[in-house]
Amino acid sequence: MEEQGENAPGPGAAEPGAPEAGDPGAAADAATRAILADALHGRERGVVVNSPPGAGKSTLVVRAARELAAAGRPLMIVAQTNAQVDDLVDRLATADPELPVGRLHSNDTRYDPALDRHAQVRASAKPADLAGQAVVVSTAMKWAFVQGGADGQRWEHAIVDEAYQMRSDALLAVARLFERALFVGDPGQLDPFSQVGTEQWAGLTYDPSASAVSALLAHHPELPQHRLPVSWRLPASAAPLVSRAFYPFTPFRSGTGPGDRTLGFTARSDGSPVDRVLDEAAGSGWGLLELPARHTPRTDPEAVAAVADVVRRLLERGGVTTDERGRPEPVPLTADRVAVGTAHRDQAAAVRAALAGRGVAGVTVDTANRLQGREYDVTVVLHPLSGRPDATAFHLETGRLCVLASRHRHACVVVCRAGVAELLDDHPSADPVRLGVEVAFPDGWAAQQEVLAELAAHRVPAGG
């Protein structure tokens, strides 16, 4: 049987094309029912769920966990970070106050004390202490040290959350602990992180740097694959671009329509490029503040200042939002609902310093890696290729741009120097072709071109 790539359609997944028309809620419910049917009653040992940004992965995990527990099936949940584990435990305990949940932690890293408010949550560094809990949640790293097999514990079911962020070697270390698993993740996110070079494993069936899902499907292409067809985060202005650029084989739609969400300002524009790009983003969902073309240091002072100015004016002008949740009055846009995304940590540090110098506090400023899974009303993005003399594999990584372009509920403003299109033309995609390695699609070069074409219609020159 021909092997399928991470983004290729499989059993239960739609063929490439436009997302379905009709009621988004009904489409999401139908997809969830099909996923749960395979997870609870299917014969295969694994089920893969591909989810776009903001499609309700955590909601699906919680619902699947509750149904498996209600069916009397011992369940372990594997997450990738302690923050994800604590969030899942809190969601499970809140959704079902009668569900016994175990939080397995290490001796060195404990859990969020906020979990103590849930009487049914038991936390311990010893798996034996949690044997009576219907659901036990921990990180992949901690699960790897749990004794399994004939002499240890074994769970009938597992749910692997954020499965595309999990390396295949981590899956191999925990696979002995469960019989069947539901893998839930976002194929458009950043690839699993590795601190060492991975070229020596490229093309090998045991490549430890590959994602858990890609390794799983390479060895078991017959496993059923599903997709969540609706993003409840991305507005109608953003979902078509993000779907087209980053999810061509698993298309999705927004859960809202044009006009369901609005962003406005209580203070009028002063006519500056910064205010003009904010007005453009408020009206269309996208804005591009374009600085003059120039090769610059990575922490480009003018670009950093432009990002900080956009954030400051966004808050100074008294942004207000409305959405489909039916609140009677517009909601003020506060600093905690605004985020700045960068490619590098030093760029994030420079933006934080610039915001502090302008008296702006409370805004999240971080790299794409750290913004994964998070959601804001408005995002301001420093384009990964702004001012660069070259287009490296790091800056062309599809997941990095996908994360930066998909954190917002209302609008995204991109700050970038002119010349990126020419830069891409000078550095065409030329990744080496290796035997046994699925060709990644879309590649970063194609995704960058797609996003640039959209942003060009919302361009405001910084100098004019």
Secondary structure, DSSP 8 states (H G I E B T S, - for coil): -----TTS--TTS--SS----S-HHHHHHHHHHHHHHHHHH-SSSEEEEE--TTS-HHHHHHHHHHHHHHTT--EEEEESSHHHHHHHHHHHHHH-TTS-EEEE--SSS---GGGGG-TTEEEES-GGGGTT-SEEEEEHHHHTTS--GGGS--EEEEEEETGGGSBHHHHHHHGGGEEEEEEEE-TTS-----SS--GGGTT-TT-TTSBHHHHHHHH-TTS-EEE--EESSS-TTTHHHHHHHH-TTS--EESS-TTSSEEEESS---SSHHHHHHHHHHHHSEEEEEE------TT-HHHHHHHHHHHHHHHHTTEEEE-TT--SS-EE--GGGEEEEESSHHHHHHHHHHHHHTT--S-EEEEHHHHTT--EEEEEEE-TTTT-SS--HHHH-HHHHHHHTSSEEEEEEEEEETTHHHHHHHS-------TT----SS-HHHHHHHHHHHHGGGEEETT-
